[in-house]
Amino acid sequence: MLFWIVAAALTAAVVLLIVPPLLRKPEGAAEERAAYDLEVYRDQLGELERDQGRGLISEAQAAAARAEIGRRMLAIADRGKGPVKNGAKDAKKGKVPAARAPRSAMALAALLAVLLPLGTLAVYGKLGRPELPAQPLASRNLDHERGGPPKNVLAAMDKLKAQLAETPDDPQGWAILGQAYAKMGRLPEAAEALGKAVALAGDDLELLGSYGEVLISANGGTVPDEARKTFDRVLAKDPTEPRARFYAALARFQAGDSKDALERWSALLAESHADAPWVPIVRTQIAEAAKALNLDPAKVTPEPLPAQQPPPVAQNQSQNQGRGQAQGQTEGEDQQQMIRGMVDGLAARLEANPDDVDGWLRLSRSYGVMGESAKAIDAARKARERAPQRPDVLVAYASALLSAEPRSSKPGPMPEEAVAALRQALAAEPDNRDALWLLGLNAAGVGQTAEATDLWTRLLAQFKPEEPEYTLIRARLDSLKAGG
């Protein structure tokens, strides 16, 4: 009701702004012309009286001329739609009755007064949503309106927090929550969640590095003592890890030990390939440390190793053209190069420490994202060789095999090796959701409806009816019953 009251008030205000000017009496040029004409006629009457006094015209001629002038003055009054009684007397005195608005203006005003409210109501009835209930401020998703994460993401985070409250010893859950907080810019909460993940996961180098970076970001770019200790833990396990080496040197530099920082950065640059994404920033930090020590940066900056993947250059291109192309790289190419550098670094660490099963899984996922299916399968296979009974490793190996299969809209059997790995994972963990889902897809694809129904029914029991996964699985089961 309040909306309609406000809408009616606004419509009335618009009508009052438009209609009154149309009803306003004519003013300006028309009135000035009438006054001028009357002044002329008064002069003519005066001239007539003077001519009669000098005997230039007779009484009868003067009376006839006076009557004609009076008629013309009455005509002016008649154009103004004013009263015409005592016309000759008023005309002789120069009085003109007030004019009224033209009939066309009055008709237009009446039409607008009717059409504006009706037109507004018709347009809103077609384009508006009068049935939409009011939305109090407390019930609105202000974060989403301001460009924040959508409701489903926040709901998933709330669900994850509830699960972690029941099972607080889940390092993967804390890691996912911390990464989500970091993407949302909630750095203190991200640091807290990742800290719990680090405490539970032990020496997971990737997790330790992410935790250290979040601590630095939450501290405004200054390396806190906890972050320094975290990167030192990484270096104790892998002295070649570039991210940890860079931030460990930065911590020393910010603490005032410019000499140690310079030595660390110089060693990192000397052992890095020229196309490594961190080379430019390391050069910048070396220059700052050298200036702090009153040294010439050019003399203390070592040359990096040759580039691992030099860009192809046509034979007819000059060196300057190649340099111009390098400077014209897009941000997307730089990002891909950085990702490639991180993946290659992870692969090198795993070659030095091949017993890191979780590292092989991360490497397999990374290769899968980059579209390098063969490398993804090889990394997953190495993880399986070292942990042949872990269900998550078996599922990851099967997923890598399936990702390498050509896409087809027609369902069919999965590779036997992938199916065998999934069955082994399900035997080790009967409630494994990934194995239940994928084996159900395989059974449905080869026409084994009973097996698919059994697998997906077991999977359906793990979800609540309000969860989207429940709806998806329920639809698949109904399709099986219908023969689809």
N, C-alpha and C positions, 0 to 999 in steps of 0.2 A: 504493500500500500504506500509506503514511504516513497518508493521509486516512482509510482504513478503521480503522486503529489508533486514531486520535484520536476518530473517531465512536463506536467501541465503548467507549472509555474514558468518554466523556461519557454514553453511554446507561447504562453500569453505575453511574456516579455518581448519575444520576437515580433509578435503581432503589433504590440504597442509601439515598437520602434519603426515599423514599416507603414502602418495605416494612417496615423495622424498627419504625416506630411502630405498625404494625398488629399486629405480633407481640408487642408489649410487654404484660406482665401487667397486668390491671386494678388500678388503684390509686385512692386518693382516697376518694370518698364511700362505695363499697361496703364497703371495709375498715373505715372508721370506723363504719358501721352495724353490721357484724358484731361489732366490739369493744364497741360500746354494748350490743348484745343480750346478749353474754356477761357483761358487767358486771351487767346486770339479773338474769340467771339466777343469778349468784354471790350476789347480794344475797338472792334468793329462797331459795337453799340455806341461807344464814346465818340468815335469818328462820325457816326451817323447823326448824333445830336449836334455836333459842331457844324456839320454841313447844313443842317436844317436852320440853325441859328444864323448862319451867314446868308441864308436865302438861296442856297444852291439847289435845294430840292424842296418840293412841296410837302405839305402835311400828309397827303395821301401816299406819296412815294415813301416818305419816312416810315409810315405805319406798315406798308407792305414789306419794306426791308427789315423792319424790326420783327415782324412776324416770322420771316424766313430765318433770321438768326436765332430766334427763340426755338423754332422747330428743330434746327440743327443741335442746339444745346440739349433739347429733350431727347434727341436720338442718342447722344452720348450717355445720358442717364439710363436710357432703355437698354443699351448694351451691357450695363452693369447690373441689370435685373433688379434694380431698386424700384421703389414706389414712384409713380409718375404724377400723383396729384400735386397741384400747385407747380406743375412743370414749368410754365413760362416764368413764374416768379422765381423759382429756384434756379432755373437756367440763367435767368438774368443776373442772379446773384453769384453764379459760379458754383453752386452746390451740386455734388454728384453722390447719389446713394451708394453705400458700400456694396462691393461685388461679392458673389458667392462662388464656391468651387464649381468647376465644370461638371456636368453630369457624368462624363466618361471617367473622371477621376474618382467620383463617388462610387460608380459601379465597380471599378477596379479595386477600390478599398474594401467594398463588401465582399467581392469574390476572394480576395486574399485572406480576409478574416475567416472565411469558411474553409478554403482549400488548405491553408497552412496546417491547422490542427488535423484535418482529415488525412492529408498527405503524409504527415509525420507518423500518424498512427498506422497507416497502411504500410509504409516502408519498414517500420519497426516490427510490425506483425509478420512481415515476410523474411527480413534479415536478422531480426533480433531473437532472443531466447527468453520470452516472458515466463516460461515454466521453470527456468533455472533458479534454484533456491539461493538465498543470500549466502555469502561466504565470509563468516567472521574472520578476523585477522588470525586468531589462534588456530583456525583449521586450515589455513592456507600453507602451501609449501613454499615458503619465502626463499629457501636456499635454491630451489629449482628455478624460481622466477628470476633470481639474480645470477643464473648461470651455474649454479652448484650441481652436485650429482643428483641424478633422478631418484625417485622414491624407491625403485626396485633395488638400486645399489645400496641405498641406506638401509633398506629392509634386510638385504643380504648381510650387511655388516652387523646389524643388530642380532641377526640369527647366529652369525659366527661368534659374536661376543657372548651370547647366551650359551653356546656350546663350549666355549673356552672357560666359562664360569663353572661348568660341570666337569670338564676335563682340562684342567689348566696345564697339564704336562704334554701338550701337543705343540711341538716346535713349529711344525709346518703351518698350523692355524695361526699362531702368533706372527709368523713371518708374513703370511698373506694379509693379515690385519694391519701390520705395520706398513707394508707397501701401499695398501689402500689409503691409509692415513697420509702417507708421504705424497701421493698423487693429489690428494685433496688440499695439500698445503698445511695440514695439521701436524706440524713437525714435532712438537713435544710429545703428542700421543703416539706418533710413529716411532720416535726414539724409545718410548717406554715399551711398546709392543715388541719391537725388534730386540730390545735388551732382554726381554723374557725368552724370545726365541733363541738368542745366542746362549743364554744360560742353560737352556735345555739341549741345544744341538751340539754343544761342544765346539770343536774346531772346524766348523763348516766355513771354509775360506770365503766363499761368495757371500754368505750371510754376514760374516764379520765385516767384510768390506762395505756392504750396504748399511750396516749399523753405524760404522764409523762416519760414512758420508752424511747420514741423516743427523748425527750428533753435531757435525760441523755446520750444516745448514741451519739447524735449530739454534746454533750459537752465533749466527750472523757472519759465518765465514772464518771465525777463529777456531783453531783446533783445540778443544778442551782436553783435559788430562785423560779422561776416559777414552776419547777417540784415539789419542796417541798410544795408549796401552793396547787398544784394539788392533791398530795397524802393526804394532810391534809383535802381537801374537801371530798375525798373518805372516810377517816376515820370518818369524821363528820356524814356521812350517814351510814357507816358500820364499826364500830370499830374493827371487826374481820377479815377484808380483809387482807390476808397474804402479798400480793405483796406491798400494800400501807404501811403496818406496817414495812416491811423490808426496803423500800427506805426512809421512814420517819426517821428511825433510822440511816440509812447511811448518810442522810443529816446532822443530828446532829453530827455524828462522824467526818465527813469531816469539819464541822464548829468548831471543837475543843471541843465539849461537849461530851466527851467520857463516862461520867457517865450516862447521859440521854440515850445515844445510847445503852450502856450495859444493862440498865434496860429494854429498849424496846425490844432488841433482846432476852434477857433472858425470858421475858414474852411470846414472840412469840414462842420460842422453847418449853417452858413448856406447852403451849396450843396446840402444833402440835403433830400429830401422828408420830410415829417413821418412817413410810414409806412415809411420805410426801416428795416430791422432793426437797423442799427448806431447809430441815433439815441440810444437810452437809454444805452448804454455811453459814447458820446461825451460826453453831458451829464455823466455821472459823472466822467469824466476832466477835463473842464473845471473842475468844482467842485474837484477835488483840486489842479489846477494853480493855480487862483485862491487857494486857501487857502495854498499854498506861497508865493505872492507877496503875501499879506496883502490880497487884494482881495475884494470882495463878489461871490460867484458869480452872484447874480441880475443884477448890472449888466454882467457881462462875457459872459454866455451869450446868444448871438444866437438868434433864432427861425428854425426851419427853414422850408423852402418848403412850400406847401400839399400835402396828401396827394395822390398820383397816383390812387389807387383808394379813395375813401372808401366805407366799408361802407354798404349801403342801410339807411335808417331809415324805418320806417313813419310816416305822418303823425300818428297818434295817440300816438306815443311821445314822451316828454319827453326833455329833454337829459340828465337824470340817468339815465334808463333806458338811453340810448345809451352813456353812460359806463360803466354797470355791465356792459353786454354786452362792451365793449372789454376790461374787466378780466377777463372770464370766458373769454377765448379759451384754447383748449387748446394744448398744446405742439405738436401736429401742425399746427395752423393757423399758429403762429409759424414753424415750420420751413418750411412751404410759402411763407410770406411771405418768409423769408430767401432761399430758392431763387429765388423770383420776382425779388427784388431783384438777386441775382447775375446771373441770366440777362438781365435788362433792362440791367444795367451792361455785360455783354459785348456785347449788341446795340448799345448806344450807342458803345462803343469801336470796333466794326467799322464803324459808319457814318462814324466819323472816320478810320478806317484800313481802307478796304475791300479792300486787297490782302493781308490776312492770311488766307490760304487755310485754315490749320489752325484759326484762330479761327472761320471760317464752319462748319467741320466740327463743332467743339465745340458751336456754337450749334444746329446741326441736331440733334445727338444730344440736347441738352438739351430742345429743343422736342418731340422724339419721346418722351422720358420723361414729359414733362408732358401728353402726349396732344394736342398742337397740331400735327396732321399738316400742315396747309397751310403754317404757318410753318417747319416742319422741311424741307419740300420747297423752299420759297423760299430758305432758307439754304444748302441743299445745291446748289441751282441756281447761286447766286452763287459758291460755291466752284468749281463746274465751269466757269463762265465764265472764271475766272481761272487755272485749271489744267486745261484740257480733256484732257490726255494722262495725268494721274496716275491709275493704276489704283485707288488707295484712294479718290480723290475720285469716280470713276465708280461704284464699288461703293456708296459712301455715298449717292450720288444715287439709284441704283436701289433701295436699301434704304428710303429715305424714301418713294419712290413706292409700294413694296410695302406699307409700313406703313399707308398711307392706304387700301388696298383693304379692302373688307368681308371679315370672316372667313367662311370656308365650309369645311365638312368634305369637300366634293367637290372634288378637284383640277381645275384648269382652267388656261388660258393666262394668263401674266402680261401686264401692260401692255406694249405694243410699245416704248414709250420706255424702260422699265426693261430690257427684253431687249436693246435696242440698246446701252444704256450698259454692260451686263455683257459683251456680245460685244466692245465696244471695249476694255474693261479686260482681257479675256482675250487679245486680240490684242497689247496692250502688255506683258502679263505672263502668259505661257502657263501658269504654275504657280500663278496666283492662286487660293487655296483657296475664297474666298467666291464668286468668279465661277463656278468649276467646280461648286460645290454648287448654287447658285441656278439656273444654266442647266440642270443635270441635273434639278432639280425641275420646271422649266418643260417640258423635253422629255418627262419621264415623264407630266406632266399632260395633254399633248396627244397622247399615244400614240406618240411617237417613241422607241421602246425602244432602238433601236440607238444613237442619239445620246446618250441618257441613260446607257447602259451605257459608252460610250466616255468620257464626261466623268467619271463616278464612278470608273471604273477608273484614270484618270489621277490623280484625287484620292486614291484608296486607296493608291497607290504612295508617297504622301508621309507615311504614318503607319506606325508599327510595330504588329505584331499585338497587343501588350499594351496599346495605347492605346485608350481608349473610343471615339474617333472611328472607329478601324478597324472595331470591332465594328458600329457604326451603319451605316457605308457598306457593309460586307459584307452586312449584313442587307437593305439596300435593293437591292443587286445581285442577291441570291438571290431577292428578291421579283419583280424584273423578269424573271428567267429563268423563274420559275414562272407568269408571266403576270399578276402582281399589280400 
